Amino acid sequence: MKEKYQKITVGGFLCHKGKVLVVRRSSAEPYLTGFYELPGGKVEFGDHPEESLEREFMEEVNLKIIPLHPYRIFTYISDNGNRHTVELVYLVKLDDDVKNVKLSEEHNDFKWISADEADSLKMSDEIKTNIKLGFKEIKE
């Protein structure tokens, strides 16, 4: 029997000129291949989630960001019921030039999208919710 484990991840809502950055998971990623998501990833043991988010943005899209604050936390079970993931979703501010976007091997496309465009892309319902709540958060 496979051991159950828990994982903490972070995602970042980066808005620029009224659009949010999303990235598409490449075939190098076995889970949700071809799905769009917010940049982010695993919180390494001992890291503060904000440090992990800064590192993941640099690794995945080559952008420096400043984490502002989390606006959503959600959880899900995967890996045939063996993995419990807790994800913290942050509003982040760009501390770089958007022209510097360069994708890692984990992703094969990126887009800047509006809240309405999220429904037309292949992405999980949780990510769509993150995007819609992120746009609501920046308006308030």
BELGI-V38454 format. One record per residue. N is the residue number from 1. RES is the residue in one letter. PHI is phi in whole degrees, 0 to 359 (* if undefined). Layout:
n/res/phi
N/RES/PHI
N/RES/PHI
This chain:
n/res/phi
1/M/*
2/K/286
3/E/287
4/K/277
5/Y/213
6/Q/241
7/K/224
8/I/250
9/T/232
10/V/229
11/G/225
12/G/233
13/F/267
14/L/253
15/C/255
16/H/219
17/K/52
18/G/78
19/K/229
20/V/255
21/L/277
22/V/233
23/V/233
24/R/258
25/R/293
26/S/276
27/S/291
28/A/289
29/E/259
30/P/287
31/Y/259
32/L/55
33/T/305
34/G/83
35/F/272
36/Y/275
37/E/206
38/L/280
39/P/301
40/G/157
41/G/171
42/K/287
43/V/274
44/E/289
45/F/306
46/G/88
47/D/280
48/H/282
49/P/307
50/E/292
51/E/297
52/S/297
53/L/295
54/E/299
55/R/295
56/E/296
57/F/297
58/M/294
59/E/293
60/E/275
61/V/229
62/N/61
63/L/238
64/K/273
65/I/228
66/I/240
67/P/293
68/L/264
69/H/196
70/P/288
71/Y/237
72/R/204
73/I/231
74/F/218
75/T/227
76/Y/205
77/I/253
78/S/216
79/D/56
80/N/56
81/G/84
82/N/261
83/R/243
84/H/249
85/T/254
86/V/247
87/E/246
88/L/256
89/V/251
90/Y/252
91/L/280
92/V/231
93/K/246
94/L/288
95/D/235
96/D/196
97/D/255
98/V/300
99/K/292
100/N/277
101/V/302
102/K/217
103/L/276
104/S/279
105/E/292
106/E/291
107/H/229
108/N/235
109/D/198
110/F/219
111/K/215
112/W/256
113/I/233
114/S/273
115/A/300
116/D/293
117/E/288
118/A/302
119/D/292
120/S/268
121/L/258
122/K/283
123/M/205
124/S/291
125/D/299
126/E/297
127/I/293
128/K/301
129/T/297
130/N/304
131/I/292
132/K/296
133/L/291
134/G/297
135/F/295
136/K/296
137/E/298
138/I/286
139/K/281
140/E/276
